[in-house]
Amino acid sequence: MAPKIFITGGTGYIGGTVLDTIVKKHPEYEITALLRSEPEDFAKTYPNVKVVRGDYDSADVLSEAASKADVVVHNGNSDHVPSIKALIDGSLKSDKPTFLLHLSGTGLIADWRDPSWVGKLNPKTWSDVDDIREITTRPDGELHRHVDKIILAAAQQHGEKLKTAIICPPDIYGPGRGLKNKHTVYFPVFLKEIEKIGRPFYGNEGENVRSWVHIEDLMKVYRGLVESAVAGGEGADWGVDGYYFAATQSHSQRFLAERVAAILGTTATSISSEEIDKTMAAFGVPHLGTYMFGANSRSKADRAGKNFGYEASAPGLWEVLEEEVRAAARLERISFQGHTF
Ligand SMILES: NC(=O)c1ccc[n+]([C@@H]2O[C@H](COP(=O)([O-])OP(=O)(O)OC[C@H]3O[C@@H](n4cnc5c(N)ncnc54)[C@H](OP(=O)(O)O)[C@@H]3O)[C@@H](O)[C@H]2O)c1
């Protein structure tokens, strides 16, 4: 019987690329996608993907679809509690073990809550193997922790029936394949803030470092996990050890701001911790600007390396930065010094 995969967020930047990857690599799988509104070209692009209608608050729809799946791949919102609860409930209704892959993010290990790090290099690089116990016991209030906690608790309680993996990408770049969104979040929001401030910016000395991954490299982690799940879990870690970073490189905010400035034909500028904290205020999430531009978030994808031989093969950030900046400027209709992209 064909393995049954249920995927959410399949029109977005990450989830859309995951859906496209699985469909193309494994036409033999039986894939069902949750859609809250169907893109015009969905049925034509994915004629063999079944659609269930609903959103992340449609608990019954999610639960039923999960109960019929061998592998659930949940993307689209790393912070939504009712959807993960419904997917866990549904997975546990199945009479065989279900694999549940959840998209989280390395906001979890960022040092944004301590403003003394803004623009300073934090020497800690987190390993998803060596630091696994610290990662899975992060304090409440860290980004994404409230949902990770639900998954880890369910994995501990139902380990034989529910095999979980939390995929935790750093900042992502590169064109996605989602039918509705092909853009990562970082460059559009950075350009919008640059437009307000007038120049690409960093906090204080700008020495804070964040990790990055190309979306196509990230797909190798998803493929490794989905293929392992289909094979009964062989060759991967699940449950309380099933935590996967995906970083392939790390860069300081100052270097990034200077490179973006060169593309825009200007120079980068230092701003204070207070000013950086005021960026991204429109999102209504306290200290989001500090997290995005002032904090350190450095990770190593040791577990994917150990299990899948994971290493970078897509272009590095600097190789594609100009196209990334131009694409974000076009998306946001931003022009600099009269120059449109
Ligand atoms: N991009 C990054 O660099 C990055 C890195 C690490 C972690 N993350 C996290 O990954 C998550 C997804 O990011 P993304 O960039 O892929 O987002 P995205 O492009 O906005 O995609 C979101 C997807 O989820 C679907 N969705 C959202 N809310 C929904 C709801 N209530 N019901 C049903 N479907 C819903 C969207 O469907 P529609 O098409 O119908 O809107 C879309 O398919 C976010 O939580 C983000 O914090 C992102």
Ligand as a Chemical Component Dictionary entry (heavy atoms), coordinates in Angstrom:
data_LIG
# 
_chem_comp.id                   LIG 
_chem_comp.type                 NON-POLYMER 
_chem_comp.pdbx_formal_charge   0 
_chem_comp.three_letter_code    LIG 
# 
loop_
_chem_comp_atom.comp_id 
_chem_comp_atom.atom_id 
_chem_comp_atom.alt_atom_id 
_chem_comp_atom.type_symbol 
_chem_comp_atom.charge 
_chem_comp_atom.model_Cartn_x 
_chem_comp_atom.model_Cartn_y 
_chem_comp_atom.model_Cartn_z 
_chem_comp_atom.pdbx_ordinal 
LIG N1  N1  N 0  11.034 31.684 6.666  1  
LIG C1  C1  C 0  11.936 31.486 7.619  2  
LIG O1  O1  O 0  13.099 31.967 7.537  3  
LIG C2  C2  C 0  11.593 30.639 8.835  4  
LIG C3  C3  C 0  12.623 30.048 9.553  5  
LIG C4  C4  C 0  12.316 29.252 10.646 6  
LIG C5  C5  C 0  10.996 29.068 11.030 7  
LIG N2  N2  N 1  10.000 29.688 10.326 8  
LIG C6  C6  C 0  8.616  29.465 10.768 9  
LIG O2  O2  O 0  7.962  28.618 9.863  10 
LIG C7  C7  C 0  6.572  28.914 9.813  11 
LIG C8  C8  C 0  6.146  29.000 8.352  12 
LIG O3  O3  O 0  6.907  29.969 7.694  13 
LIG P1  P1  P 0  6.716  30.246 6.138  14 
LIG O4  O4  O 0  7.747  31.274 5.825  15 
LIG O5  O5  O -1 6.675  28.994 5.369  16 
LIG O6  O6  O 0  5.252  30.915 6.149  17 
LIG P2  P2  P 0  4.267  31.216 4.913  18 
LIG O7  O7  O 0  4.991  31.306 3.641  19 
LIG O8  O8  O 0  3.445  32.373 5.341  20 
LIG O9  O9  O 0  3.327  29.920 4.837  21 
LIG C9  C9  C 0  2.320  29.653 5.769  22 
LIG C10 C10 C 0  1.549  28.451 5.303  23 
LIG O10 O10 O 0  0.671  28.026 6.339  24 
LIG C11 C11 C 0  -0.668 28.178 5.898  25 
LIG N3  N3  N 0  -1.457 28.695 7.016  26 
LIG C12 C12 C 0  -1.155 29.724 7.827  27 
LIG N4  N4  N 0  -2.118 29.886 8.750  28 
LIG C13 C13 C 0  -3.048 28.944 8.482  29 
LIG C14 C14 C 0  -4.284 28.598 9.069  30 
LIG N5  N5  N 0  -4.760 29.280 10.123 31 
LIG N6  N6  N 0  -4.969 27.565 8.561  32 
LIG C15 C15 C 0  -4.506 26.874 7.488  33 
LIG N7  N7  N 0  -3.334 27.157 6.871  34 
LIG C16 C16 C 0  -2.628 28.182 7.375  35 
LIG C17 C17 C 0  -0.631 29.162 4.749  36 
LIG O11 O11 O 0  -1.767 28.973 3.955  37 
LIG P3  P3  P 0  -2.320 30.130 2.950  38 
LIG O12 O12 O 0  -1.517 30.004 1.690  39 
LIG O13 O13 O 0  -3.752 29.787 2.780  40 
LIG O14 O14 O 0  -2.087 31.453 3.625  41 
LIG C18 C18 C 0  0.660  28.729 4.084  42 
LIG O15 O15 O 0  0.468  27.553 3.366  43 
LIG C19 C19 C 0  6.367  30.215 10.598 44 
LIG O16 O16 O 0  5.777  29.924 11.851 45 
LIG C20 C20 C 0  7.772  30.750 10.772 46 
LIG O17 O17 O 0  7.923  31.412 12.013 47 
LIG C21 C21 C 0  10.266 30.438 9.230  48 
# 
loop_
_chem_comp_bond.comp_id 
_chem_comp_bond.atom_id_1 
_chem_comp_bond.atom_id_2 
_chem_comp_bond.value_order 
_chem_comp_bond.pdbx_ordinal 
LIG N1  C1  SING 1  
LIG C1  O1  DOUB 2  
LIG C1  C2  SING 3  
LIG C2  C3  SING 4  
LIG C2  C21 DOUB 5  
LIG C3  C4  DOUB 6  
LIG C4  C5  SING 7  
LIG C5  N2  DOUB 8  
LIG N2  C6  SING 9  
LIG N2  C21 SING 10 
LIG C6  O2  SING 11 
LIG C6  C20 SING 12 
LIG O2  C7  SING 13 
LIG C7  C8  SING 14 
LIG C7  C19 SING 15 
LIG C8  O3  SING 16 
LIG O3  P1  SING 17 
LIG P1  O4  DOUB 18 
LIG P1  O5  SING 19 
LIG P1  O6  SING 20 
LIG O6  P2  SING 21 
LIG P2  O7  DOUB 22 
LIG P2  O8  SING 23 
LIG P2  O9  SING 24 
LIG O9  C9  SING 25 
LIG C9  C10 SING 26 
LIG C10 O10 SING 27 
LIG C10 C18 SING 28 
LIG O10 C11 SING 29 
LIG C11 N3  SING 30 
LIG C11 C17 SING 31 
LIG N3  C12 SING 32 
LIG N3  C16 SING 33 
LIG C12 N4  DOUB 34 
LIG N4  C13 SING 35 
LIG C13 C14 SING 36 
LIG C13 C16 DOUB 37 
LIG C14 N5  SING 38 
LIG C14 N6  DOUB 39 
LIG N6  C15 SING 40 
LIG C15 N7  DOUB 41 
LIG N7  C16 SING 42 
LIG C17 O11 SING 43 
LIG C17 C18 SING 44 
LIG O11 P3  SING 45 
LIG P3  O12 DOUB 46 
LIG P3  O13 SING 47 
LIG P3  O14 SING 48 
LIG C18 O15 SING 49 
LIG C19 O16 SING 50 
LIG C19 C20 SING 51 
LIG C20 O17 SING 52 
# 
